[in-house]
Amino acid sequence: MSRYSKVLGVMLVALLLVGMVAFAAPPPITPQPAPLSVTAGWSCDDFPCENDLSGWMKRIGVPPGFAVERAGQFPGQPMQIAFGPDGRLYATVLEHGTRNGAVYALDRDGTVEKASQAFLSPVGLAFQPETGAMYITSRLTPTSGGALWRVDPSSGETSLVRGDLPCCRTAIDQQPEGLVFGADGYLYLGVGALTDRGEPTDPAHYRFATPQPFEASILRIDPATGVAEVYAGGLRDPYDITFDLSGVMYATDNGTAGGLGDRVLRITQGAHYSWPFYRSRGCEDCPPTDYSLPIQPDLLPLSPFTLPRGLTVYEGDNFPSNYLGSVFVTLWNGIPGGQRVVRLEPDTIPTNPDRLAEFTPEPFITGLIRPVDVAVSPDGALVVADFIYGQVWRVVWTGEIPTPTSVPLIFATNTPQP
């Protein structure tokens, strides 16, 4: 066979495979936002009670043509979720209202089992594609020792990969957090800042804090050796990281205690994303901008106190074909426009500042309390975990689009205690 014939054969096979994938997904639709929910009158006033399944099914809103299913419940407050090689949904879970926790696995039948030893403040979770090894981020003590762990898939033995990562601004935030494996086989890890806005610990002698190595950054780590390098810097609190189908990285970043800087970012290797140089955002006591850095703009600035948490890129074939590559982001906080999962098409987000200021993310799942993370299941459903009660919900495409009968109502923002 000639070289030309071989190349032609490969091209035909590739086209056939692409056609098969495209044929497997439902045809494209015109996306519509999810409806919003009334603010009172539920079994626990502002929200359904924990076990009021019928109330939750009525309250949670998804766009026409989609449906919600309950997948189960984790025994505590989930932090991040990921599907394992066995098809089960895993989560780092805080237990008994404390910062202590472990990894739990949720089966499709709703049964749950503990899948790891205990960790202090576990957050990030990722599975190595080649080996199935599980990686977890946590702390070694309540206020220090950012840690990365590896759990062997065959023996279950847990080993410490690194215990010297920057940690922690407070007892509950800004530590080693989101994890994801790249197509290059490396592990990418988000590390929070040790200050709020660069304030010094010794103000009598220093005007601003000097960041530690690896602080406020996304790291690229060799999972075998733990050797790390900074992939991108200037992220105050990068809670989660993901890649799209072409290898582009996205991250959520939580802003200052004053609310400035909540955002979604498109990450470029070697770039800096401006923290703590937030004077242009209105932070008068932040350090002046260092213009020698390769500072990149936000992909999507969010309203103050939105608190974006988990995100994922849709790569399944259950949703309409034009949803492929959509970025889904959980907006955690109880403010107008929060407590929901939004859908983004990154290439359609305006770059013009005036148009960007008017841009509103498309609500995709509403009626939640504190959505903390999202993932795509092996069967193509979008799965979201809610922090307060540990409930897990699946969204699937049904293709049944009803005729609208009412206008959206005001969205609830009050939150019961866990």
C-alpha positions in Angstrom: 0.0 0.0 0.0 1.4 3.5 -0.9 2.0 6.2 1.7 -0.9 8.1 0.2 -3.3 5.2 0.5 -2.2 4.7 4.1 -2.8 8.4 4.9 -6.2 8.3 3.1 -7.2 5.2 5.1 -6.3 6.8 8.4 -8.3 9.9 7.5 -11.3 7.9 6.5 -11.2 5.9 9.8 -10.8 9.2 11.7 -13.8 10.7 9.9 -15.9 7.6 10.6 -15.1 7.8 14.3 -15.9 11.5 14.5 -19.2 10.8 12.7 -20.0 8.0 15.1 -19.4 10.3 18.1 -21.5 13.0 16.6 -24.3 10.6 15.7 -24.3 9.3 19.3 -25.2 12.7 20.7 -28.7 14.2 20.3 -28.9 17.0 17.8 -28.2 20.6 18.8 -30.8 22.7 20.4 -31.2 26.4 21.3 -30.0 26.6 24.9 -32.5 28.0 27.5 -31.8 28.9 31.1 -33.1 26.9 34.0 -36.1 28.4 35.8 -35.7 29.9 39.3 -37.5 28.9 42.5 -39.8 30.5 45.0 -38.1 31.7 48.2 -40.4 30.2 50.9 -43.1 27.6 51.6 -40.9 24.6 51.5 -40.9 21.9 54.2 -38.0 23.7 56.0 -39.3 27.2 55.1 -36.7 28.5 52.6 -35.7 25.0 51.5 -37.0 21.5 51.5 -35.9 19.5 54.6 -33.0 17.1 54.1 -35.1 14.0 53.4 -37.9 15.8 51.5 -37.1 14.2 48.1 -40.4 15.3 46.5 -39.7 18.9 47.7 -36.2 18.9 46.2 -37.4 17.5 42.9 -39.9 20.3 42.7 -37.4 23.0 43.7 -34.4 22.1 41.6 -34.6 23.8 38.2 -33.0 22.7 34.9 -33.5 23.9 31.4 -36.4 22.5 29.3 -35.6 19.1 27.9 -33.4 18.1 30.9 -34.5 16.2 34.0 -33.1 15.8 37.6 -32.5 12.5 39.3 -31.3 11.9 42.9 -28.0 9.9 42.8 -27.5 9.5 46.6 -26.0 11.2 49.6 -22.6 11.4 51.1 -22.3 11.2 54.9 -21.1 14.7 55.5 -20.1 17.7 53.5 -18.5 16.9 50.2 -15.7 19.1 49.0 -14.7 17.7 45.5 -16.0 14.8 43.4 -14.5 12.6 40.7 -15.5 9.4 39.0 -13.1 6.5 39.6 -11.9 3.8 37.2 -14.6 1.6 38.6 -17.4 4.0 37.5 -18.3 5.0 41.0 -18.5 8.6 42.2 -15.8 9.5 44.8 -15.8 12.5 47.0 -13.6 14.1 49.7 -16.0 14.5 52.6 -15.8 16.4 55.9 -17.3 14.3 58.6 -19.5 15.2 61.6 -19.4 19.0 61.0 -15.6 19.0 61.5 -12.6 19.6 59.3 -11.7 15.9 59.6 -12.7 13.6 56.7 -12.0 10.9 54.2 -12.8 9.8 50.7 -16.1 8.1 50.1 -17.4 6.2 47.1 -21.1 6.3 45.9 -22.5 3.4 43.8 -25.2 3.9 41.2 -27.7 2.1 43.6 -27.0 4.9 46.2 -24.9 2.8 48.6 -21.9 4.6 50.1 -18.6 3.2 51.5 -15.5 4.8 53.0 -12.6 4.5 50.5 -9.6 5.9 52.3 -8.0 6.6 55.6 -8.8 9.7 57.6 -7.4 13.1 56.4 -7.4 16.6 57.9 -9.3 19.0 55.7 -9.3 16.8 52.5 -10.3 18.8 49.4 -8.7 17.9 46.0 -9.3 14.5 44.4 -8.0 12.9 41.2 -7.4 9.5 39.7 -4.3 8.8 37.7 -5.4 7.5 34.2 -2.7 4.9 33.7 -2.7 3.3 37.2 -6.0 4.2 38.9 -4.0 5.6 41.8 -6.0 8.2 43.9 -4.5 11.5 44.8 -5.8 13.7 47.6 -4.9 17.2 49.0 -5.2 18.0 52.7 -3.4 19.5 55.6 -1.0 17.9 58.1 -2.1 20.2 61.0 -5.1 22.6 61.3 -3.0 25.6 60.3 0.1 24.2 58.4 1.5 21.6 56.2 -0.1 21.5 52.8 -0.2 17.9 51.8 -0.5 15.7 48.7 -1.3 12.0 49.2 -1.3 8.9 47.0 -3.5 5.9 47.6 -2.3 2.7 45.9 -5.2 1.1 43.8 -4.2 -2.5 44.6 -3.1 -2.4 48.3 -5.0 0.7 49.5 -1.7 1.9 51.1 -1.6 5.6 51.5 1.7 7.5 51.1 2.6 11.1 51.4 3.9 12.6 48.1 4.5 16.1 49.6 3.9 17.6 53.0 5.6 21.0 52.5 3.1 22.8 50.3 2.0 26.3 51.3 -0.8 26.3 53.9 -3.0 27.8 55.4 -4.5 31.3 55.7 -7.3 30.2 58.0 -8.5 27.0 59.6 -11.0 26.5 56.7 -9.6 28.0 53.5 -6.6 28.6 51.2 -4.6 25.4 51.2 -3.7 22.8 48.5 -7.0 22.3 46.8 -8.1 21.3 43.2 -6.4 18.4 41.4 -6.5 17.2 37.8 -4.3 15.0 35.6 -3.3 16.4 32.2 -2.9 14.5 29.0 0.9 14.8 29.5 0.6 12.5 32.6 1.5 15.3 35.1 -0.7 16.3 38.0 -1.9 19.9 38.3 -2.7 21.3 41.7 -4.1 24.6 42.9 -2.5 26.2 46.0 -4.2 29.1 47.8 -2.5 32.2 49.1 -1.4 32.6 52.7 -2.7 36.2 52.9 -5.9 37.9 51.9 -4.5 40.7 49.8 -0.8 40.6 50.4 -0.9 42.1 53.9 2.3 41.6 55.9 2.5 39.6 59.1 5.0 42.2 60.4 3.5 45.5 59.4 6.1 47.4 61.5 8.8 46.4 59.2 7.2 45.4 55.9 4.5 47.0 53.8 3.5 43.9 52.0 4.0 40.2 52.4 6.5 38.3 50.3 4.8 35.3 48.7 6.3 31.9 49.5 7.4 29.6 46.6 4.4 27.7 45.2 1.9 30.0 47.0 -1.1 31.3 45.1 -0.4 29.3 42.0 -1.2 26.2 39.9 1.6 23.6 40.2 2.7 21.0 37.7 3.8 17.9 39.6 5.4 14.7 38.6 3.1 12.2 40.4 5.9 9.6 40.8 8.5 11.9 42.4 6.5 14.9 43.7 8.8 17.3 42.0 6.8 20.5 41.3 7.1 23.6 39.3 4.8 26.7 39.0 2.6 26.4 35.9 0.8 29.7 36.5 0.8 32.3 39.3 -1.3 35.1 40.7 -4.4 33.0 41.8 -5.6 33.8 45.3 -7.6 30.7 45.9 -7.8 28.3 42.9 -10.4 25.8 44.2 -10.7 23.6 41.1 -9.0 23.0 37.8 -10.1 21.2 34.6 -9.0 20.7 31.0 -11.2 21.0 27.9 -11.1 18.5 25.0 -8.2 20.4 23.3 -6.1 20.6 26.4 -6.9 24.2 27.5 -7.0 24.6 31.2 -9.7 26.4 33.2 -9.8 27.3 36.9 -12.0 28.8 39.5 -10.5 31.5 41.8 -12.1 32.9 44.9 -11.5 36.6 45.7 -10.6 38.5 48.8 -12.5 38.5 52.1 -14.0 41.8 50.9 -15.5 40.0 47.9 -13.2 41.3 45.1 -11.8 39.0 42.5 -14.2 36.0 42.3 -13.7 34.7 38.7 -13.3 31.9 36.2 -9.9 31.8 34.4 -8.5 30.4 31.2 -5.0 29.3 32.2 -1.9 29.8 30.1 1.4 28.3 31.1 3.8 30.9 32.5 1.1 33.5 32.9 0.3 35.5 36.0 -3.4 36.3 37.0 -2.8 39.5 39.0 -3.3 38.5 42.7 -2.4 40.4 45.0 -2.3 43.4 42.6 -6.0 44.2 42.9 -6.0 48.0 43.1 -7.7 48.2 39.7 -10.5 46.1 41.2 -10.9 48.6 44.1 -8.6 47.2 46.7 -6.8 50.4 47.9 -4.5 48.6 50.3 -3.3 45.9 47.9 0.2 46.1 46.5 0.8 48.3 43.4 0.7 46.3 40.2 4.0 44.8 39.1 3.8 45.5 35.3 6.9 43.3 34.7 4.7 40.2 35.2 2.9 38.6 32.2 -0.5 39.4 33.7 -3.5 37.9 31.9 -7.2 39.1 32.1 -10.0 37.1 33.7 -12.1 34.9 31.4 -15.2 35.8 33.4 -15.2 38.2 36.4 -18.0 37.3 38.8 -20.0 39.3 41.3 -18.4 39.8 44.7 -19.0 37.0 47.1 -20.1 34.6 44.4 -17.5 32.0 45.5 -17.0 29.8 42.5 -16.0 26.2 43.5 -16.0 23.2 41.2 -16.0 23.2 37.5 -15.9 20.6 34.7 -16.0 20.4 30.9 -18.8 18.4 29.3 -17.4 15.6 27.2 -20.3 13.1 27.2 -22.8 12.2 24.5 -26.0 12.4 26.6 -26.6 16.1 26.1 -27.3 17.8 22.8 -24.2 17.9 20.6 -23.7 21.7 20.9 -23.2 21.2 24.7 -20.0 19.4 24.0 -17.1 21.4 25.4 -19.4 23.5 27.7 -17.8 24.6 31.0 -20.0 24.0 34.0 -19.2 26.0 37.1 -20.7 25.8 40.6 -21.5 29.2 42.2 -21.5 28.4 45.9 -22.6 31.4 47.9 -26.1 32.5 48.9 -26.4 35.7 46.9 -28.6 36.7 44.0 -27.1 34.8 41.0 -25.4 32.2 43.3 -26.4 28.8 44.6 -26.5 27.3 41.1 -24.5 25.7 38.4 -23.9 27.8 35.3 -23.0 26.9 31.8 -20.3 28.7 29.9 -19.2 28.6 26.2 -15.7 30.2 26.7 -15.3 31.4 23.2 -18.5 33.3 23.3 -17.7 35.2 26.5 -17.1 38.9 25.5 -13.7 40.4 25.8 -14.9 44.0 25.4 -15.1 45.4 29.0 -18.5 47.0 28.5 -20.1 43.9 26.9 -18.4 41.7 29.5 -19.9 43.8 32.3 -23.3 43.0 31.0 -22.7 39.3 30.5 -24.7 36.9 32.6 -23.7 33.3 32.9 -26.5 30.9 31.8 -28.2 29.2 34.8 -28.2 25.4 34.3 -29.1 24.0 37.7 -30.9 26.2 40.2 -32.6 25.7 43.5 -29.5 24.2 45.3 -28.2 25.3 48.7 -24.4 25.2 48.4 -23.3 23.4 45.1 -19.7 22.6 45.6 -18.6 20.5 42.6 -19.6 19.0 39.3 -18.5 16.1 37.2 -19.5 14.2 34.1 -20.6 10.6 34.7 -19.5 7.7 32.4 -23.0 7.7 30.9 -22.9 11.4 30.1 -25.0 12.8 32.9 -23.9 15.9 34.7 -23.5 15.3 38.4 -23.5 18.0 41.1 -22.8 17.6 44.8 -24.3 20.0 47.4 -22.3 20.8 50.5 -25.0 21.3 53.1 -26.7 17.9 53.2 -24.3 15.9 51.0 -27.0 15.3 48.4 -25.9 14.3 44.9 -28.0 15.1 41.9 -27.8 13.9 38.2 -29.0 15.9 35.3 -29.9 14.0 32.1 -31.3 14.9 28.7 -34.8 13.7 28.0 -35.6 15.7 24.8 -39.0 16.4 26.1 -39.4 20.2 26.0 -42.6 21.4 27.6 -44.5 24.5 26.6 -43.7 27.4 29.1 -46.6 28.1 31.5 -45.1 30.6 33.9 -42.3 33.2 34.2 -39.3 32.6 36.4 -39.6 33.6 40.1 -37.1 35.1 42.5 -34.3 32.9 43.5 -33.8 31.9 47.1 -30.6 32.8 48.9 -31.1 31.9 52.6 -29.2 28.9 53.8 -29.9 26.5 56.7 -27.0 25.3 58.8 -25.6 21.8 58.1 
